[in-house]
């Protein structure tokens, strides 16, 4: 049975599914007719800690619509959905826990609105947005996080983090909204934009 997470809450995935090998993170959303086309993009950064700060392992460990897989196959993006049309998850990432780089401590999941400032769009115009964490091998939903209207006026959300602590994998619903675009996160995690 899936756990419904609230902002700041987490789940110990290792304990919830002891044989868990591949985590699938699905993001879904609907848009209002008022705004027309709206393109949400999910991206993920494989992070290590340097001087107490999260830093991306390398440019190749920033996985998004133009870089669909990290070098060792730890993290993979299944493709860009530009409309949010259709049922089920609109964009999906898969994490192969057995392929984790030794110094990887976290995967940060970010959702941004493509060209939000130019289009005058924000997350308050998106409805039914959610994140689901699955056991990819069984299809079981382990955790869900429903985004609500608290992100009105925001153009990006750090939606969650998968992290390793004491050799156990955990997921936390972060829910931090920003008025930023993807370049800001790239630079914030120590990569060249």
BALOBA-1460 file (C-alpha; in Angstrom, 3 decimals):
// residues 193
<rec num="1" residu="x" x="0.000" y="0.000" z="0.000"/>
<rec num="2" residu="x" x="1.391" y="3.374" z="-1.034"/>
<rec num="3" residu="x" x="2.230" y="6.019" z="1.532"/>
<rec num="4" residu="x" x="0.779" y="9.472" z="0.801"/>
<rec num="5" residu="x" x="3.610" y="11.867" z="1.556"/>
<rec num="6" residu="x" x="3.254" y="15.466" z="2.618"/>
<rec num="7" residu="x" x="5.906" y="18.126" z="2.121"/>
<rec num="8" residu="x" x="9.005" y="17.177" z="4.120"/>
<rec num="9" residu="x" x="7.914" y="13.596" z="4.798"/>
<rec num="10" residu="x" x="9.841" y="10.568" z="3.627"/>
<rec num="11" residu="x" x="9.882" y="6.807" z="3.296"/>
<rec num="12" residu="x" x="12.672" y="4.311" z="3.844"/>
<rec num="13" residu="x" x="12.494" y="2.407" z="0.542"/>
<rec num="14" residu="x" x="14.948" y="-0.269" z="1.665"/>
<rec num="15" residu="x" x="12.640" y="-1.224" z="4.536"/>
<rec num="16" residu="x" x="9.399" y="-0.807" z="2.548"/>
<rec num="17" residu="x" x="10.627" y="-3.059" z="-0.287"/>
<rec num="18" residu="x" x="13.719" y="-5.032" z="0.862"/>
<rec num="19" residu="x" x="14.492" y="-6.473" z="-2.602"/>
<rec num="20" residu="x" x="13.987" y="-3.162" z="-4.386"/>
<rec num="21" residu="x" x="16.444" y="-2.775" z="-7.253"/>
<rec num="22" residu="x" x="14.907" y="-0.312" z="-9.718"/>
<rec num="23" residu="x" x="12.980" y="2.734" z="-8.519"/>
<rec num="24" residu="x" x="10.693" y="4.427" z="-11.033"/>
<rec num="25" residu="x" x="9.707" y="8.028" z="-10.369"/>
<rec num="26" residu="x" x="6.682" y="9.152" z="-12.372"/>
<rec num="27" residu="x" x="5.446" y="12.721" z="-12.671"/>
<rec num="28" residu="x" x="1.990" y="13.600" z="-13.957"/>
<rec num="29" residu="x" x="-0.026" y="16.768" z="-14.467"/>
<rec num="30" residu="x" x="-2.981" y="18.349" z="-16.246"/>
<rec num="31" residu="x" x="-3.144" y="21.880" z="-17.589"/>
<rec num="32" residu="x" x="-6.022" y="24.318" z="-17.681"/>
<rec num="33" residu="x" x="-7.581" y="25.355" z="-20.982"/>
<rec num="34" residu="x" x="-6.810" y="28.961" z="-20.140"/>
<rec num="35" residu="x" x="-3.064" y="28.659" z="-20.657"/>
<rec num="36" residu="x" x="-3.052" y="26.449" z="-23.737"/>
<rec num="37" residu="x" x="0.172" y="24.524" z="-24.143"/>
<rec num="38" residu="x" x="2.347" y="24.103" z="-21.095"/>
<rec num="39" residu="x" x="5.533" y="22.016" z="-21.060"/>
<rec num="40" residu="x" x="6.716" y="20.675" z="-17.724"/>
<rec num="41" residu="x" x="10.110" y="18.996" z="-17.654"/>
<rec num="42" residu="x" x="11.426" y="16.637" z="-15.006"/>
<rec num="43" residu="x" x="15.187" y="16.588" z="-14.512"/>
<rec num="44" residu="x" x="17.429" y="14.860" z="-12.008"/>
<rec num="45" residu="x" x="20.880" y="15.544" z="-10.627"/>
<rec num="46" residu="x" x="23.077" y="12.779" z="-9.186"/>
<rec num="47" residu="x" x="24.793" y="14.480" z="-6.272"/>
<rec num="48" residu="x" x="27.784" y="14.037" z="-3.998"/>
<rec num="49" residu="x" x="28.723" y="16.189" z="-1.023"/>
<rec num="50" residu="x" x="31.658" y="18.599" z="-1.295"/>
<rec num="51" residu="x" x="32.389" y="20.792" z="1.698"/>
<rec num="52" residu="x" x="28.923" y="20.086" z="3.051"/>
<rec num="53" residu="x" x="27.237" y="21.213" z="-0.187"/>
<rec num="54" residu="x" x="25.417" y="19.111" z="-2.802"/>
<rec num="55" residu="x" x="27.343" y="19.064" z="-6.098"/>
<rec num="56" residu="x" x="26.525" y="17.145" z="-9.271"/>
<rec num="57" residu="x" x="29.007" y="14.316" z="-9.955"/>
<rec num="58" residu="x" x="29.574" y="15.504" z="-13.546"/>
<rec num="59" residu="x" x="27.756" y="17.069" z="-16.504"/>
<rec num="60" residu="x" x="26.786" y="13.538" z="-17.569"/>
<rec num="61" residu="x" x="25.060" y="12.992" z="-14.211"/>
<rec num="62" residu="x" x="22.527" y="15.738" z="-14.975"/>
<rec num="63" residu="x" x="19.741" y="13.712" z="-16.614"/>
<rec num="64" residu="x" x="17.011" y="15.524" z="-18.543"/>
<rec num="65" residu="x" x="15.335" y="15.620" z="-21.976"/>
<rec num="66" residu="x" x="18.669" y="16.225" z="-23.776"/>
<rec num="67" residu="x" x="20.727" y="13.718" z="-21.743"/>
<rec num="68" residu="x" x="18.581" y="10.662" z="-21.126"/>
<rec num="69" residu="x" x="21.026" y="8.524" z="-19.136"/>
<rec num="70" residu="x" x="23.902" y="8.804" z="-16.702"/>
<rec num="71" residu="x" x="27.155" y="7.086" z="-17.823"/>
<rec num="72" residu="x" x="26.899" y="3.988" z="-15.639"/>
<rec num="73" residu="x" x="23.149" y="3.514" z="-16.202"/>
<rec num="74" residu="x" x="22.270" y="4.504" z="-12.627"/>
<rec num="75" residu="x" x="19.695" y="7.070" z="-13.756"/>
<rec num="76" residu="x" x="17.617" y="7.145" z="-16.956"/>
<rec num="77" residu="x" x="14.926" y="9.497" z="-18.312"/>
<rec num="78" residu="x" x="12.343" y="7.796" z="-20.526"/>
<rec num="79" residu="x" x="11.567" y="10.837" z="-22.704"/>
<rec num="80" residu="x" x="10.027" y="14.291" z="-22.889"/>
<rec num="81" residu="x" x="6.254" y="14.838" z="-22.823"/>
<rec num="82" residu="x" x="5.567" y="18.376" z="-24.016"/>
<rec num="83" residu="x" x="1.826" y="18.535" z="-23.392"/>
<rec num="84" residu="x" x="0.851" y="16.497" z="-20.323"/>
<rec num="85" residu="x" x="-1.865" y="14.888" z="-22.449"/>
<rec num="86" residu="x" x="-3.026" y="11.361" z="-21.771"/>
<rec num="87" residu="x" x="-3.556" y="9.196" z="-18.721"/>
<rec num="88" residu="x" x="-0.933" y="8.124" z="-16.224"/>
<rec num="89" residu="x" x="2.576" y="9.436" z="-15.729"/>
<rec num="90" residu="x" x="3.670" y="12.132" z="-18.170"/>
<rec num="91" residu="x" x="7.430" y="11.842" z="-17.588"/>
<rec num="92" residu="x" x="9.375" y="9.076" z="-15.888"/>
<rec num="93" residu="x" x="12.858" y="8.494" z="-14.523"/>
<rec num="94" residu="x" x="14.321" y="5.137" z="-13.489"/>
<rec num="95" residu="x" x="17.029" y="4.628" z="-10.886"/>
<rec num="96" residu="x" x="18.986" y="1.353" z="-10.830"/>
<rec num="97" residu="x" x="20.102" y="1.228" z="-7.196"/>
<rec num="98" residu="x" x="22.681" y="-1.490" z="-7.911"/>
<rec num="99" residu="x" x="24.443" y="0.784" z="-10.420"/>
<rec num="100" residu="x" x="24.828" y="3.707" z="-8.001"/>
<rec num="101" residu="x" x="28.223" y="5.431" z="-8.227"/>
<rec num="102" residu="x" x="30.126" y="4.987" z="-4.978"/>
<rec num="103" residu="x" x="30.183" y="8.697" z="-4.131"/>
<rec num="104" residu="x" x="26.519" y="9.343" z="-5.062"/>
<rec num="105" residu="x" x="24.543" y="10.300" z="-1.966"/>
<rec num="106" residu="x" x="21.408" y="11.834" z="-3.489"/>
<rec num="107" residu="x" x="19.303" y="12.193" z="-6.623"/>
<rec num="108" residu="x" x="17.472" y="15.529" z="-6.663"/>
<rec num="109" residu="x" x="14.306" y="15.621" z="-8.808"/>
<rec num="110" residu="x" x="13.389" y="19.022" z="-10.261"/>
<rec num="111" residu="x" x="10.301" y="19.966" z="-12.292"/>
<rec num="112" residu="x" x="10.508" y="23.153" z="-14.352"/>
<rec num="113" residu="x" x="8.110" y="24.892" z="-16.717"/>
<rec num="114" residu="x" x="9.698" y="25.370" z="-20.129"/>
<rec num="115" residu="x" x="9.833" y="29.078" z="-21.066"/>
<rec num="116" residu="x" x="7.578" y="29.917" z="-18.099"/>
<rec num="117" residu="x" x="8.617" y="33.569" z="-17.862"/>
<rec num="118" residu="x" x="8.205" y="34.241" z="-21.582"/>
<rec num="119" residu="x" x="4.819" y="32.483" z="-21.597"/>
<rec num="120" residu="x" x="3.760" y="34.051" z="-18.270"/>
<rec num="121" residu="x" x="3.034" y="30.644" z="-16.798"/>
<rec num="122" residu="x" x="3.428" y="29.242" z="-13.298"/>
<rec num="123" residu="x" x="2.522" y="26.124" z="-11.339"/>
<rec num="124" residu="x" x="-0.778" y="27.641" z="-10.205"/>
<rec num="125" residu="x" x="-1.973" y="26.969" z="-13.764"/>
<rec num="126" residu="x" x="-1.249" y="23.245" z="-13.460"/>
<rec num="127" residu="x" x="-3.726" y="20.837" z="-11.879"/>
<rec num="128" residu="x" x="-3.563" y="17.285" z="-10.555"/>
<rec num="129" residu="x" x="0.233" y="17.362" z="-10.417"/>
<rec num="130" residu="x" x="1.821" y="14.461" z="-8.599"/>
<rec num="131" residu="x" x="4.912" y="12.357" z="-8.110"/>
<rec num="132" residu="x" x="4.762" y="8.591" z="-7.618"/>
<rec num="133" residu="x" x="7.598" y="6.337" z="-6.512"/>
<rec num="134" residu="x" x="7.299" y="2.771" z="-7.825"/>
<rec num="135" residu="x" x="9.022" y="-0.551" z="-7.457"/>
<rec num="136" residu="x" x="9.668" y="-0.826" z="-11.192"/>
<rec num="137" residu="x" x="9.891" y="-4.608" z="-11.188"/>
<rec num="138" residu="x" x="6.498" y="-5.167" z="-9.526"/>
<rec num="139" residu="x" x="4.714" y="-1.938" z="-10.548"/>
<rec num="140" residu="x" x="3.769" y="-1.335" z="-6.905"/>
<rec num="141" residu="x" x="3.398" y="2.313" z="-5.915"/>
<rec num="142" residu="x" x="5.516" y="2.772" z="-2.773"/>
<rec num="143" residu="x" x="4.820" y="6.469" z="-2.180"/>
<rec num="144" residu="x" x="2.814" y="9.323" z="-3.667"/>
<rec num="145" residu="x" x="3.172" y="13.069" z="-3.325"/>
<rec num="146" residu="x" x="0.356" y="15.297" z="-4.608"/>
<rec num="147" residu="x" x="1.300" y="18.877" z="-5.370"/>
<rec num="148" residu="x" x="-1.357" y="21.393" z="-4.515"/>
<rec num="149" residu="x" x="-1.850" y="25.070" z="-5.176"/>
<rec num="150" residu="x" x="0.959" y="26.107" z="-2.802"/>
<rec num="151" residu="x" x="3.216" y="26.550" z="-5.847"/>
<rec num="152" residu="x" x="1.129" y="29.261" z="-7.530"/>
<rec num="153" residu="x" x="3.513" y="31.893" z="-8.866"/>
<rec num="154" residu="x" x="6.438" y="29.428" z="-8.922"/>
<rec num="155" residu="x" x="8.123" y="28.249" z="-12.142"/>
<rec num="156" residu="x" x="10.152" y="25.357" z="-10.687"/>
<rec num="157" residu="x" x="9.783" y="22.828" z="-7.884"/>
<rec num="158" residu="x" x="12.352" y="20.598" z="-6.255"/>
<rec num="159" residu="x" x="9.778" y="17.880" z="-5.918"/>
<rec num="160" residu="x" x="11.773" y="15.237" z="-4.088"/>
<rec num="161" residu="x" x="15.059" y="13.540" z="-3.303"/>
<rec num="162" residu="x" x="16.188" y="9.945" z="-3.319"/>
<rec num="163" residu="x" x="19.106" y="9.597" z="-0.952"/>
<rec num="164" residu="x" x="21.362" y="7.014" z="0.622"/>
<rec num="165" residu="x" x="21.919" y="6.988" z="4.383"/>
<rec num="166" residu="x" x="23.607" y="4.131" z="6.255"/>
<rec num="167" residu="x" x="23.387" y="1.932" z="3.122"/>
<rec num="168" residu="x" x="19.626" y="2.376" z="2.935"/>
<rec num="169" residu="x" x="17.755" y="4.226" z="0.190"/>
<rec num="170" residu="x" x="15.134" y="6.712" z="1.241"/>
<rec num="171" residu="x" x="12.831" y="9.119" z="-0.569"/>
<rec num="172" residu="x" x="11.764" y="12.503" z="0.752"/>
<rec num="173" residu="x" x="9.041" y="14.780" z="-0.627"/>
<rec num="174" residu="x" x="10.866" y="18.131" z="-0.679"/>
<rec num="175" residu="x" x="8.250" y="20.437" z="-2.189"/>
<rec num="176" residu="x" x="10.384" y="23.568" z="-2.496"/>
<rec num="177" residu="x" x="9.051" y="26.067" z="-5.051"/>
<rec num="178" residu="x" x="11.163" y="28.652" z="-6.852"/>
<rec num="179" residu="x" x="10.910" y="31.399" z="-9.445"/>
<rec num="180" residu="x" x="13.786" y="29.940" z="-11.450"/>
<rec num="181" residu="x" x="14.478" y="28.021" z="-14.596"/>
<rec num="182" residu="x" x="16.571" y="24.926" z="-15.229"/>
<rec num="183" residu="x" x="19.791" y="26.903" z="-15.778"/>
<rec num="184" residu="x" x="19.624" y="28.170" z="-12.185"/>
<rec num="185" residu="x" x="19.602" y="24.598" z="-10.857"/>
<rec num="186" residu="x" x="22.426" y="23.569" z="-13.201"/>
<rec num="187" residu="x" x="24.582" y="26.390" z="-11.856"/>
<rec num="188" residu="x" x="23.466" y="25.791" z="-8.260"/>
<rec num="189" residu="x" x="24.670" y="22.191" z="-8.435"/>
<rec num="190" residu="x" x="28.100" y="23.259" z="-9.692"/>
<rec num="191" residu="x" x="27.732" y="22.687" z="-13.449"/>
<rec num="192" residu="x" x="28.429" y="25.100" z="-16.315"/>
<rec num="193" residu="x" x="25.258" y="26.404" z="-17.944"/>
